[in-house]
Amino acid sequence: MLNSAPLFSEERIMSCLNILSQTTDGEKPSQDWILKNVKIDQICMKLLVQKQSLTIAGQTCLFISQLTNGNPVAQVTFQTDTFAQTLVYLLDFNELVNESDPDMEVETL
C-alpha cells in the first residue's frame, strides 16, 4: 500500500544497495555510469557515517568494494583520507585507535 512505510527505511536502503552491488560487481560499464552520473562518493559517505544502522554501513562497504574492484577511476574517487578514517572508525570496535594518537604505530597500541 502506498505511503504505508517510510520512504527511506532500512529495508529499502538495503535493497537498493544490494541491487547496486550486484549491478556493479565486475561490470565496468555500470561502474563508469554510476561514477559519471551520480555523486556516489557523497552518498556512500552519508550512509557510512549515519548512526541508525551498522547493517547499512556494512552493505555500503560491500558496494564500495564492488564498485572499486578493477576500476582505477573508482579507486581514486574513494582513495581519500576521509574515507580511510571513516572505515578505520567503523572497524575499530575495540576503540584502540579512537582513544589513542592516530599517528601512533599500530604495534604500540
Backbone as CSV, one residue per row, in Angstrom:
resi,resn,N_x,N_y,N_z,CA_x,CA_y,CA_z,C_x,C_y,C_z
1,MET,0.845,-1.176,0.000,0.000,0.000,0.000,0.890,1.239,0.000
2,LEU,0.586,2.202,-0.827,1.351,3.435,-0.891,1.308,4.177,0.431
3,ASN,2.414,4.808,0.759,2.552,5.634,1.960,2.402,4.849,3.257
4,SER,2.563,3.535,3.217,2.412,2.762,4.445,3.723,2.624,5.207
5,ALA,4.848,2.896,4.549,6.151,2.783,5.201,6.990,4.002,4.845
6,PRO,7.938,4.334,5.706,8.808,5.471,5.395,9.568,5.234,4.089
7,LEU,9.783,6.298,3.340,10.479,6.185,2.066,11.904,5.671,2.246
8,PHE,12.592,6.111,3.286,13.981,5.739,3.497,14.126,4.769,4.661
9,SER,13.409,3.689,4.620,13.520,2.675,5.661,14.809,1.877,5.455
10,GLU,15.263,1.220,6.507,16.465,0.401,6.412,16.303,-0.672,5.335
11,GLU,15.149,-1.275,5.262,14.916,-2.337,4.292,15.047,-1.829,2.860
12,ARG,14.505,-0.662,2.594,14.581,-0.112,1.236,16.005,0.292,0.877
13,ILE,16.706,0.897,1.818,18.093,1.276,1.562,18.935,0.029,1.322
14,MET,18.733,-1.008,2.129,19.478,-2.253,1.949,19.162,-2.888,0.590
15,SER,17.918,-2.849,0.187,17.545,-3.402,-1.119,18.222,-2.640,-2.251
16,CYS,18.230,-1.325,-2.159,18.886,-0.511,-3.191,20.387,-0.781,-3.227
17,LEU,21.023,-0.853,-2.066,22.460,-1.142,-2.018,22.760,-2.529,-2.580
18,ASN,21.897,-3.485,-2.285,22.078,-4.835,-2.807,22.004,-4.854,-4.336
19,ILE,21.025,-4.158,-4.887,20.890,-4.089,-6.342,22.110,-3.382,-6.953
20,LEU,22.523,-2.276,-6.354,23.699,-1.568,-6.865,24.946,-2.441,-6.790
21,SER,25.095,-3.179,-5.708,26.253,-4.064,-5.556,26.264,-5.125,-6.645
22,GLN,25.124,-5.734,-6.883,25.037,-6.772,-7.908,25.257,-6.192,-9.305
23,THR,24.767,-5.003,-9.536,24.880,-4.362,-10.845,26.315,-3.971,-11.162
24,THR,27.082,-3.590,-10.147,28.428,-3.085,-10.383,29.515,-4.134,-10.189
25,ASP,29.189,-5.279,-9.630,30.189,-6.303,-9.341,30.818,-6.830,-10.629
26,GLY,32.027,-6.347,-10.922,32.737,-6.787,-12.116,32.213,-6.217,-13.427
27,GLU,31.336,-5.248,-13.348,30.713,-4.665,-14.540,31.192,-3.228,-14.725
28,LYS,32.302,-3.070,-15.430,32.904,-1.748,-15.607,31.953,-0.734,-16.241
29,PRO,31.146,-1.088,-17.260,30.210,-0.088,-17.801,29.232,0.445,-16.736
30,SER,28.751,-0.425,-15.862,27.850,0.024,-14.787,28.601,0.891,-13.781
31,GLN,29.822,0.481,-13.451,30.650,1.267,-12.529,30.885,2.668,-13.104
32,ASP,31.275,2.717,-14.372,31.570,4.006,-15.012,30.334,4.895,-15.076
33,TRP,29.168,4.300,-15.365,27.943,5.097,-15.441,27.636,5.733,-14.088
34,ILE,27.738,4.952,-13.030,27.456,5.478,-11.691,28.446,6.584,-11.325
35,LEU,29.718,6.360,-11.616,30.733,7.365,-11.303,30.523,8.657,-12.078
36,LYS,30.032,8.547,-13.288,29.838,9.729,-14.142,28.552,10.484,-13.808
37,ASN,27.512,9.776,-13.412,26.183,10.387,-13.309,25.656,10.601,-11.899
38,VAL,26.346,10.068,-10.907,25.843,10.137,-9.530,26.986,10.586,-8.611
39,LYS,26.684,11.393,-7.634,27.690,11.785,-6.638,27.804,10.657,-5.607
40,ILE,28.273,9.513,-6.102,28.234,8.292,-5.302,29.148,8.354,-4.090
41,ASP,30.267,9.060,-4.173,31.148,9.172,-3.015,30.458,9.913,-1.877
42,GLN,29.698,10.942,-2.188,28.982,11.698,-1.154,27.848,10.867,-0.546
43,ILE,27.133,10.145,-1.401,26.047,9.291,-0.912,26.601,8.206,-0.001
44,CYS,27.686,7.563,-0.443,28.279,6.488,0.360,28.786,7.015,1.699
45,MET,29.399,8.186,1.701,29.892,8.740,2.962,28.733,8.973,3.936
46,LYS,27.634,9.480,3.443,26.472,9.700,4.318,25.946,8.382,4.871
47,LEU,25.958,7.340,4.034,25.496,6.032,4.504,26.487,5.410,5.495
48,LEU,27.767,5.709,5.348,28.768,5.166,6.272,28.724,5.836,7.640
49,VAL,28.447,7.125,7.689,28.513,7.850,8.960,27.163,7.969,9.676
50,GLN,26.091,7.525,9.038,24.784,7.572,9.711,24.836,6.683,10.961
51,LYS,24.049,6.986,11.940,24.120,6.299,13.235,22.967,5.327,13.484
52,GLN,22.069,5.160,12.518,20.897,4.329,12.743,21.133,2.845,12.485
53,SER,22.072,2.502,11.592,22.186,1.104,11.195,23.611,0.739,10.783
54,LEU,24.224,-0.156,11.548,25.522,-0.695,11.143,25.370,-1.609,9.931
55,THR,24.203,-2.195,9.761,23.944,-3.055,8.603,24.046,-2.242,7.316
56,ILE,23.484,-1.046,7.311,23.575,-0.180,6.133,25.030,0.204,5.884
57,ALA,25.758,0.537,6.939,27.175,0.885,6.773,27.951,-0.295,6.190
58,GLY,27.674,-1.497,6.670,28.347,-2.684,6.152,28.022,-2.957,4.699
59,GLN,26.762,-2.832,4.324,26.366,-3.047,2.928,26.969,-1.973,2.033
60,THR,27.108,-0.767,2.568,27.754,0.306,1.814,29.213,-0.033,1.551
61,CYS,29.885,-0.601,2.540,31.280,-1.031,2.355,31.376,-2.086,1.250
62,LEU,30.452,-3.027,1.245,30.444,-4.050,0.197,30.244,-3.405,-1.168
63,PHE,29.314,-2.475,-1.254,29.062,-1.789,-2.517,30.302,-1.034,-2.997
64,ILE,30.967,-0.311,-2.088,32.181,0.415,-2.462,33.244,-0.559,-2.957
65,SER,33.362,-1.683,-2.291,34.333,-2.697,-2.697,34.056,-3.184,-4.114
66,GLN,32.811,-3.444,-4.414,32.459,-3.941,-5.744,32.553,-2.842,-6.807
67,LEU,32.252,-1.626,-6.427,32.348,-0.506,-7.360,33.801,-0.212,-7.718
68,THR,34.696,-0.361,-6.771,36.101,-0.020,-6.999,36.935,-1.188,-7.522
69,ASN,36.381,-2.386,-7.509,37.128,-3.565,-7.944,37.507,-3.469,-9.424
70,GLY,38.791,-3.315,-9.688,39.272,-3.266,-11.059,38.957,-1.976,-11.796
71,ASN,38.545,-0.938,-11.078,38.202,0.319,-11.731,39.071,1.440,-11.153
72,PRO,40.129,1.832,-11.868,41.044,2.858,-11.351,40.363,4.195,-11.046
73,VAL,39.378,4.585,-11.839,38.679,5.850,-11.586,37.924,5.770,-10.262
74,ALA,37.246,4.673,-10.035,36.519,4.492,-8.772,37.486,4.421,-7.598
75,GLN,38.604,3.758,-7.795,39.590,3.645,-6.725,40.098,5.015,-6.308
76,VAL,40.376,5.890,-7.269,40.834,7.245,-6.955,39.721,8.032,-6.259
77,THR,38.487,7.825,-6.698,37.343,8.534,-6.103,37.232,8.252,-4.611
78,PHE,37.487,7.003,-4.222,37.324,6.615,-2.818,38.648,6.565,-2.057
79,GLN,39.737,6.942,-2.693,41.053,6.886,-2.058,41.369,8.240,-1.424
80,THR,40.649,8.531,-0.344,40.863,9.789,0.369,41.095,9.498,1.847
81,ASP,41.721,10.442,2.518,41.944,10.299,3.953,40.624,10.189,4.706
82,THR,39.623,10.936,4.256,38.328,10.919,4.934,37.700,9.537,4.876
83,PHE,37.720,8.905,3.705,37.156,7.558,3.594,37.963,6.569,4.421
84,ALA,39.273,6.672,4.379,40.118,5.749,5.147,39.844,5.894,6.646
85,GLN,39.763,7.116,7.129,39.489,7.341,8.553,38.107,6.826,8.939
86,THR,37.140,7.008,8.067,35.785,6.527,8.347,35.759,5.006,8.422
87,LEU,36.442,4.343,7.507,36.481,2.880,7.520,37.200,2.352,8.750
88,VAL,38.309,2.975,9.139,39.018,2.552,10.349,38.121,2.756,11.570
89,TYR,37.400,3.859,11.605,36.484,4.121,12.716,35.416,3.024,12.803
90,LEU,34.860,2.621,11.657,33.841,1.569,11.656,34.406,0.232,12.109
91,LEU,35.660,-0.043,11.761,36.285,-1.314,12.128,36.791,-1.339,13.560
92,ASP,36.968,-0.189,14.147,37.624,-0.076,15.446,36.636,-0.296,16.591
93,PHE,36.041,-1.486,16.633,35.033,-1.759,17.651,35.626,-1.833,19.059
94,ASN,36.916,-2.055,19.180,37.562,-2.045,20.499,38.064,-0.661,20.878
95,GLU,37.869,0.310,20.011,38.252,1.698,20.215,39.735,1.852,20.550
96,LEU,40.565,1.055,19.916,42.003,1.157,20.128,42.578,2.399,19.458
97,VAL,42.145,2.638,18.231,42.665,3.794,17.503,41.971,5.067,17.948
98,ASN,40.684,5.005,18.186,39.926,6.211,18.516,40.325,6.823,19.849
99,GLU,40.858,6.029,20.759,41.242,6.552,22.065,42.715,6.926,22.135
100,SER,43.457,6.645,21.083,44.885,6.907,21.117,45.253,7.961,20.086
101,ASP,46.534,8.192,19.986,47.063,9.116,18.996,46.955,8.468,17.618
102,PRO,46.227,9.083,16.670,46.046,8.455,15.359,47.349,8.292,14.579
103,ASP,48.399,9.022,14.953,49.674,8.906,14.267,50.576,7.827,14.873
104,MET,50.135,7.234,15.984,50.919,6.217,16.654,50.903,4.929,15.848
105,GLU,52.030,4.240,15.822,52.097,2.961,15.121,51.198,1.927,15.782
106,VAL,50.637,1.043,14.993,49.704,0.039,15.500,50.368,-0.838,16.547
107,GLU,51.633,-1.193,16.357,52.323,-2.077,17.288,52.366,-1.502,18.712
108,THR,52.313,-0.183,18.850,52.399,0.433,20.167,51.070,0.483,20.880
109,LEU,50.003,0.159,20.165,48.675,0.192,20.788,48.510,-1.063,21.630
